[in-house]
Amino acid sequence: MIRRVTVPSLFPPPTYSHASVVEAGTRLAFLAGSVPLDAGGELVGPGDPARQAEQVIANLREQLHAVGSDLPHVVATEVYVVSGEPAVLSAVWEVVEASGLSAGPHSSTLIGVACLGYTGQLVEITATAVVPDGAPT
């Protein structure tokens, strides 16, 4: 259903693929940015990008479950981190790797940004995922 491609003529990516190909007729879910808020709307992990990334992944998993998918079916993400420091971006990426999200591996872009939508928010992840056959419509 999903073919992940690492292009031999390009520098090999550490934990993601260059491209993911999904066969025609497969259902895809395009998810809004997952943010580090709990169910009550409170920011989780103020000042802690790694803790916020954990909450973002937990929320992303909930979004995926709601559409009949899960982390291994993610084909692409954009990971936004409020920082210009590679070490901070790497710390967030370590959380992504540990979550199983990169098990595909999926295609991903890790981006340092100036700010995100909620006060104190340091991490956001958008995703595209396959919804497996048999999942509720």
N, C-alpha and C positions, 0 to 999 in steps of 0.2 A: 504494500500500500504506500509506504514512504521509502524513497531511495535517497540516501544521503550521499553527497558527492564531495570528495576532497580532490581538488584538481592537482594532478601530479606536477604540472609545470609552474605552479605557484608555491610560495613559501607555505609549508604545512602549518595549519592553525593548531594551537595547543589543545583545545578541548571543544572545538565546534567544527562544523563542516562549512565549506564554501557555499553550498547550495543544497536545497532539499527539493525533490521532485515528487509531486503527488499525482497519482493517476486521475484522469478525468472521471467525473461522476462521483468523486469522493466529497463528502460534506466537510466544509472547513468552518472553523469558528474564529472570528476576528475579535479579540478581547480588548476592551478599553484598558487603559493603564491601571495596573494594580498598585495600590498605595498603602502606606504603613499605618492605616487606621484600624482600630478594633471595631467590633460590631456596634459599639456605642458611639463611634465617631471620634474617639480619643486617639491622639498620636501615640504610637508605640515606639519606644527607644529614642526619646529626644536626645539629639547630639551624638547618636551611635549608629553610623551607617550600616554596620554589620547586623545589629539587632533589627533595624528597620528593614533590611533586606530579608531577614528571616520572616518577618510579618508579611512583607510583600509576597513572598513565595507562598506562605500559608493562604493568603487571600487569593492569589492566582490559582492555587489548587481548588479552592472553593468555586471560583468562576468556572474552571474547567469541569468540575463535577456537575455543576448546574446545567451544562450543555451536553453531558454524557461523554466527557473526555477526561484526560489526566496528563500529568507532566510528561510521560514518555511519548505522548502523541503531539507534543509541541514541535513545530517545524521551524519557527523563527521567533526571535525576540529582539526587542530593543531595551537595553538596560540603561536607565538614566541615573546619574549620580551627581549630586551637588558637590563638586570638587574639581580642582585642576591638578590634584596630586595623584600621580600614578599609583602610589601605595594605597590610597583610599579606594580607588577604582579596583585594584587587585583584591583588597579585602572583601569588597562586595562580590566580586567574581568568585571568590572562594566559597561564599555562601551559595551562590548559584550552582557551582559544581557539586557541593555537598548535598544539595537538595535532590539530586537525581534529574534535574531539569536538563542538564547537559549530557545525559546518558545516551541520547540519540546518536551522535551529537547533533544538535540542531544548529541552524544558522543564526548567528547573533551579532549584534553591534553593541559595544560598551561605550557610553558617551558621558563625558564630563560636561555639566551644564551649570549655569549661574544660579538658577532657582527653579523650584517646582511649585505646584499649585497651592499646597497647604502650608501654613506657617510652620516652620520647623521640619518640613519634609525634606529628606535627603536622598530618597531612592524611589524609583517608579519603574515598573516593567510592563511593556505591552507585549502581546503574544498572538501568534496565529497557530492554530492547532487543528489536526485532523479529528473529526468526530467519527469513531469507529462504527462500522455497520452494526445494527442492532441496538444502538443507543437511542434513547427516547428522542422524538422530534419535537 
